[in-house]
Amino acid sequence: MELLHGDATELPFADESFHVVTIGFGLRNVPDPKKALQEILRVLKPGGQVLCLETSHPENVLFKPFYSVYFKQVMPRLGRWVAGSGKEYQWLYDSTATFPKKKELAEWFVDSGFVDVNYRSYAGGAAAGHWGFKRSVLRMQSMNKLKTILEMIKFEHTVFALPFAFLGAILGSFC
């Protein structure tokens, strides 16, 4: 494995080079995160996946106030005490506070050209994982066939839909 130092908005790789691209706790530190997402899309192979783990905004009304106090006031003080500097921990709070919330970040993925975009909260919403795929003909054909099958069968009850939802999950994982 070779480590490279580079610019996330101008990746030094050829088009369609990777099956998967990951970024962890870094997208909010890129001067132009939307351009970085477009660059990730460029280097992904058709059907390839992007995975992004990033700090986020808790939505739980009980957890949110404690998180805010800890993140804004306690963490920088702990950083000064333990590491001798609180600047980095203040930056962590500031950069997270100005970064988009989960839903808006998912919209950035879609606007950049990713399909089947979704996200999941972790640690009470303090972090979130986002993922999406680069469009591919095979993936779209499989999903269109599944939609056609489901439209042909008008489900009256959810119980009858479960085997087909399972089938869709299997088909989606192979495409």
C-alpha positions in Angstrom: 0.0 0.0 0.0 1.3 3.4 -0.9 0.1 6.5 1.0 -0.2 9.7 -1.0 -0.6 13.3 0.2 -2.9 15.2 -2.2 -5.9 17.4 -2.8 -9.3 15.8 -2.4 -10.7 18.2 -5.0 -8.0 17.1 -7.6 -7.4 13.4 -7.0 -4.3 12.1 -8.8 -6.0 9.1 -10.2 -7.5 8.2 -13.6 -11.2 8.2 -14.2 -13.0 5.1 -13.0 -10.1 3.7 -11.0 -11.7 2.4 -7.8 -14.6 0.2 -6.7 -14.9 1.9 -3.3 -13.7 5.3 -2.0 -13.9 6.1 1.7 -13.4 9.3 3.6 -13.5 9.5 7.4 -13.8 12.7 9.3 -12.3 14.6 6.5 -14.9 15.9 4.1 -15.8 18.9 6.4 -12.1 19.9 6.4 -12.0 20.2 2.6 -12.3 23.8 1.4 -14.8 22.7 -1.3 -16.5 19.5 -0.2 -19.0 19.5 -3.1 -16.0 19.5 -5.5 -14.4 16.7 -3.5 -17.6 14.6 -3.9 -17.6 15.2 -7.7 -13.9 14.1 -7.8 -14.8 11.0 -5.8 -17.5 10.2 -8.4 -15.0 10.7 -11.2 -12.6 8.1 -9.8 -15.2 5.5 -9.0 -16.0 2.7 -11.4 -19.6 2.4 -12.6 -21.5 0.8 -9.7 -18.7 1.8 -7.3 -19.5 3.0 -3.8 -18.6 6.0 -1.7 -18.6 5.7 2.1 -18.2 8.8 4.3 -18.1 8.9 8.1 -18.3 12.4 9.5 -19.1 14.3 12.7 -22.7 15.4 12.8 -25.5 17.0 14.7 -27.4 15.0 17.3 -31.2 15.2 16.8 -32.3 13.6 20.1 -33.7 16.5 22.2 -32.4 14.9 25.4 -28.9 14.2 24.2 -28.4 17.4 22.1 -27.9 19.9 25.0 -25.3 17.7 26.8 -23.5 17.0 23.5 -23.3 20.7 22.7 -21.9 21.7 26.2 -19.4 18.8 26.1 -18.3 19.4 22.5 -18.1 23.2 22.8 -16.8 23.7 26.3 -15.6 20.5 27.9 -13.7 19.0 25.0 -11.4 22.0 24.3 -10.6 22.3 28.0 -9.7 18.6 28.1 -7.6 19.1 25.0 -5.6 21.9 26.7 -5.2 19.8 29.8 -4.3 16.5 28.2 -2.6 17.6 24.9 -1.5 21.0 25.8 -3.7 22.7 23.2 -7.4 23.2 22.9 -7.3 24.9 19.5 -7.8 21.6 17.5 -10.8 20.7 19.7 -12.3 24.1 19.2 -11.8 23.6 15.4 -13.6 20.3 15.7 -16.6 21.9 17.2 -16.6 24.9 14.8 -16.1 22.9 11.7 -18.9 20.5 12.7 -21.3 23.3 13.7 -21.0 24.9 10.2 -21.1 21.6 8.3 -24.4 20.5 6.9 -26.7 18.2 8.8 -27.3 14.6 7.7 -30.1 15.2 5.3 -28.5 18.2 3.6 -25.2 16.2 3.2 -27.1 13.4 1.6 -28.5 16.0 -0.9 -25.0 17.0 -1.7 -24.2 13.4 -2.6 -27.3 13.3 -4.9 -26.4 16.7 -6.4 -22.9 15.4 -7.2 -24.4 12.5 -9.2 -24.5 9.6 -6.7 -27.6 7.3 -6.7 -29.1 5.2 -3.9 -27.8 7.7 -1.3 -28.5 7.0 2.3 -27.1 7.7 5.8 -27.2 6.3 9.3 -26.5 8.1 12.6 -24.0 6.7 15.1 -23.1 7.7 18.7 -26.5 9.4 19.4 -26.2 11.4 16.2 -22.7 12.8 16.9 -21.5 11.0 13.8 -23.1 9.8 10.6 -22.2 7.5 7.9 -23.3 8.4 4.3 -23.1 6.2 1.3 -24.0 6.2 -2.3 -23.2 4.6 -5.7 -22.0 5.7 -9.1 -24.7 5.0 -11.6 -24.2 1.9 -13.7 -26.3 0.5 -16.5 -26.4 -3.0 -14.9 -27.5 -1.6 -11.5 -30.2 0.5 -13.1 -31.5 -2.3 -15.2 -31.8 -4.6 -12.1 -33.6 -2.0 -10.1 -35.9 -1.2 -13.0 -36.8 -4.9 -13.3 -37.6 -5.1 -9.6 -39.8 -2.0 -9.7 -41.7 -3.4 -12.7 -42.3 -6.7 -10.8 -43.5 -4.8 -7.8 -45.8 -2.6 -9.8 -47.3 -5.6 -11.6 -48.2 -7.1 -8.2 -50.5 -4.7 -6.4 -50.0 -5.5 -2.8 -53.0 -5.4 -0.6 -51.1 -6.4 2.6 -47.6 -5.7 3.7 -47.1 -9.4 4.7 -47.2 -10.4 1.1 -44.6 -7.8 0.2 -41.9 -9.1 2.6 -40.6 -11.9 0.3 -40.3 -9.4 -2.5 -38.5 -6.9 -0.4 -36.1 -9.6 0.6 -35.7 -10.5 -3.1 -35.0 -6.8 -3.8 -32.3 -6.7 -1.2 -30.6 -9.7 -2.7 -30.8 -8.4 -6.2 -29.5 -5.0 -5.1 -26.5 -6.6 -3.4 -25.5 -8.4 -6.5 -25.7 -5.4 -8.8 
